[in-house]
Amino acid sequence: MRGVKALTLLAMLILIIAGGTVFFHHVEGWSWLDSYFFTVVTLSTVGYGELVPATPMGKIGTTVFILLGLGIFAVAIQQFGAFAVKKREEHTEWLIGRLGHRHHPDPEPDAANDPESPDR
């Protein structure tokens, strides 16, 4: 099930980037590369400021794109991060099992001034 979720998020991310690229290419008249660059920079909230929409439709589209796309982008990043952490945990558990070690913390040694110490 995790695979389907990851593929769905990846597909949504690709679609929002492709949609933004096409939109800015046609509305602002930018090159495909500039449109793609602006889309990714806007979604990632980096915002270099190199490209700025000049048309009213471009400005309105950018605000809608930010509101829709940022949520999708944030969820995708969060999910991929959670997936990476889970994989690392699974690998660590496998490695510990493979090495035959079980983690048992050492009991704390008795304090020298412990009144219950058998040395007294």
N, C-alpha and C positions, 0 to 999 in steps of 0.2 A: 504493500500500500504506500510505503514511503516513496518508492520509485515513481508511482503515478503522481503523487503530490509534487515531487521535485520536477517532473517533466511538465506538469501543468503550470507551475510557477515560472519555469524557464520559458515555456511557450508564451505565457502572458508578458513576460519581460521582453522577449524578442518582438512580439506584436506591438507593444507600446513604443519600443524604440523604432521599429519600422514605420509605424503610423506617424510618429513625430517627425521622422526624417522625410517622409513623403509630404506631410503637411507643410513643413517649413520650406521645402524645396519649391513647392507650387505657390504657396501664399507669399513668401518673402523673396522668392526668386534666387535663393542661394544655391550653390553647387551641392551635389549629393554629399560630398565630404563635409562641407560646412554645416549642412542640415543635420547630418548624423552627429557631428561634433557638438553642435548646440544642444541636440536632444540629450545626449549622454551627460554633458556638463550640467544641464538643467536638472535632469533626474537625480544626479548624484549630489546636487546642491552645492557643487563647487562654484559655479557661476563666475567664470573668468571675466566676463563683461566685454569680450572681444566682439561678439555678435549680439546685436540687440534688435528685436523685432521693430520694424518701422511702420508697418501698416496697422490700421485699427484691427483688422481681422487677425493679424499675427499676434497682436498684444492680447486680444481676447482669447485666442486659441492657446497662447502660452499659459495664461492663468488657468484655463480648464485643464490643460495638459499637466500642469504642476499639481493641481488638486487630485486628479485621477492617477497620474503616473507615479507621483511620489509615494503614495500608499502602496502601490504594487511593488515598486522598487524596494521600499523599506521592508515589506514582508518577505520578499524574495531574499534579500540580504540576510535577514534574521533567520529564515529557515535554512539557508545554506550554511550559515554559521552554526546553527544547532545540529545540523547533519554532520558537519566536520567534527564538532565536539563529541558527538555520540560515537562516531567512527573511531576517534582517538581513545575513548573510554573502552570500547570493545577490544581494540588492539592491545591496550594495556592489560586488560583482564586476560586476554589470550596469552600474552607474553608471560605474565605472572604464572598462569596455569602451566604453560609449556616449560618454564624453568623449575616447576615443582616447589615453588616457594609460596608460602602463605604469610601474609603480613600479620604478625602478632606483635603489638608493641611490647617492648621489654617492660616488665614491672619496675616501678620505681624502687631503687635500693633504699634500705632502711637508713634513716638519718642517724648520724653518729650520736646525736643527743636525744634520741627517741627513748622515752622512759620504758617502753615495752621491749626494748632491744635485749636479745638474749645475752649480750656481753656484760650486762650489769649484774 
